[in-house]
Amino acid sequence: MALFQGVLFLCLGAGLLLVDYRALGTGWLPCGPNGFKGRLEVSKDKQPTGFWLMFLLYGLAGLWLVLFSLQLLLGQAEPLPLS
Protein backbone atom coordinates (compact mmCIF):
# COMPACT_ATOMS: atom_id res chain seq x y z
CA MET A 1 0.00 0.00 0.00
CA ALA A 2 2.89 2.36 0.70
CA LEU A 3 4.18 1.86 -2.84
CA PHE A 4 0.79 2.69 -4.39
CA GLN A 5 0.29 5.76 -2.20
CA GLY A 6 3.85 6.91 -2.78
CA VAL A 7 3.56 6.74 -6.56
CA LEU A 8 0.09 8.34 -6.54
CA PHE A 9 1.17 11.23 -4.32
CA LEU A 10 4.36 11.68 -6.34
CA CYS A 11 2.34 12.04 -9.56
CA LEU A 12 -0.16 14.42 -7.95
CA GLY A 13 2.57 16.56 -6.38
CA ALA A 14 4.59 16.71 -9.58
CA GLY A 15 1.41 17.65 -11.45
CA LEU A 16 0.72 20.53 -9.09
CA LEU A 17 4.29 21.77 -9.43
CA LEU A 18 4.00 21.51 -13.23
CA VAL A 19 0.79 23.57 -13.22
CA ASP A 20 2.54 26.10 -10.99
CA TYR A 21 5.55 26.28 -13.31
CA ARG A 22 3.40 26.68 -16.43
CA ALA A 23 1.44 29.49 -14.75
CA LEU A 24 4.55 31.67 -14.82
CA GLY A 25 4.45 31.59 -18.62
CA THR A 26 0.71 31.63 -19.23
CA GLY A 27 -0.20 34.15 -16.52
CA TRP A 28 -3.23 32.30 -15.11
CA LEU A 29 -4.04 29.46 -12.71
CA PRO A 30 -7.14 27.25 -12.68
CA CYS A 31 -9.14 27.38 -9.45
CA GLY A 32 -11.93 24.87 -10.03
CA PRO A 33 -15.39 24.90 -11.57
CA ASN A 34 -17.44 28.07 -12.00
CA GLY A 35 -20.87 26.53 -12.48
CA PHE A 36 -22.18 26.73 -16.04
CA LYS A 37 -19.61 29.39 -16.98
CA GLY A 38 -16.75 26.90 -17.29
CA ARG A 39 -13.81 26.99 -14.92
CA LEU A 40 -12.67 29.69 -12.55
CA GLU A 41 -9.29 31.15 -13.46
CA VAL A 42 -7.12 33.63 -11.58
CA SER A 43 -5.17 35.89 -13.91
CA LYS A 44 -1.89 37.57 -13.07
CA ASP A 45 -2.96 40.74 -14.91
CA LYS A 46 -6.48 41.11 -13.49
CA GLN A 47 -6.04 39.67 -9.97
CA PRO A 48 -2.36 39.77 -9.00
CA THR A 49 -2.90 39.15 -5.28
CA GLY A 50 -5.18 36.17 -5.90
CA PHE A 51 -2.77 34.81 -8.51
CA TRP A 52 0.24 34.89 -6.18
CA LEU A 53 -1.77 33.42 -3.29
CA MET A 54 -2.91 30.54 -5.51
CA PHE A 55 0.63 30.21 -6.87
CA LEU A 56 1.92 29.85 -3.31
CA LEU A 57 -0.84 27.40 -2.41
CA TYR A 58 -0.18 25.21 -5.48
CA GLY A 59 3.57 25.30 -4.83
CA LEU A 60 3.35 24.41 -1.15
CA ALA A 61 0.82 21.63 -1.75
CA GLY A 62 2.90 20.17 -4.58
CA LEU A 63 6.11 20.33 -2.57
CA TRP A 64 4.45 18.72 0.46
CA LEU A 65 3.01 15.90 -1.67
CA VAL A 66 6.35 15.21 -3.35
CA LEU A 67 8.23 15.15 -0.04
CA PHE A 68 5.60 12.98 1.64
CA SER A 69 5.61 10.55 -1.29
CA LEU A 70 9.39 10.25 -1.16
CA GLN A 71 9.17 9.51 2.57
CA LEU A 72 6.55 6.84 1.84
CA LEU A 73 8.67 5.26 -0.88
CA LEU A 74 11.77 5.27 1.35
CA GLY A 75 9.87 3.76 4.28
CA GLN A 76 10.28 6.75 6.57
CA ALA A 77 6.55 7.55 6.75
CA GLU A 78 3.57 5.36 7.52
CA PRO A 79 0.96 4.96 4.74
CA LEU A 80 -2.44 6.55 5.22
CA PRO A 81 -5.09 4.20 6.64
CA LEU A 82 -7.70 2.74 4.28
CA SER A 83 -10.64 2.69 6.69
N, C-alpha and C positions, 0 to 999 in steps of 0.2 A: 504494500500500500504506500510505503514511503517513496518508492520509485515512481509510481503513478502520480502521486501528489507533487513530487519534486519536478517532474517533467512538465506537468500541467501548469504549475505556478511559474516555472521558468519561461514557458511560452507566453503566458499572460503578462508577466512582468516585462519581458522583452518587447512584446507588442505595445504596451503602454509607453515604454521608452522610445519606441519607433514613432508612435503617433506624436509624442512630445518633440522629437527631433524634426519630424517633417513639418510641424507647426511653425518652426522658425522660418522656413522657406515660404510656406503658403500664407501665413499670417492669420490663421483661424484654427480653432479647436472645436471638435464636436462635444456637445454636452448632453446628448440624449434626445428623446423624442419631443416634439412640440405639437402633439395632437395631430390634426389633419393638415397642418401646415408643413409637414416634413420633419426635419430634425432641427434642434436648437444649436446654433453655432455662436461662439464668442469670437469676435474679430479683434485683431490687434489695433486696427485703425479706429473702429467705432467704440470699442469698450476696452481700453488698455488695462485698466485695473482688473477687470474680470478675466481678461486674457491671461495676465501674469499670475493671478491667483489659481486659475485652472492649470496653467503651465506648471506651477509649483506642485499642485495636487497630483497631477499626472506623473510628474517626475518622482515625487516622494513615494507614491504608491508603487510605481514600477520598480524603483530601487529596492523598496522593502520586499516586494515579491521575489525579485531576483536573489537577494541575499538570503531570504527564508528558504527558497528552493535549493540553493546551494548547500545550506545547512542540512536540509532534509536528505539531499543526495549523498552528503558526506557522513551522515549518521550522527550529527551533532544536535539535531532537533527531533522532537517526537512528532510523528504524523498526527494530523487532526483526526478526532474520533469520527466514526461513521454514524453513530446513533443520534 
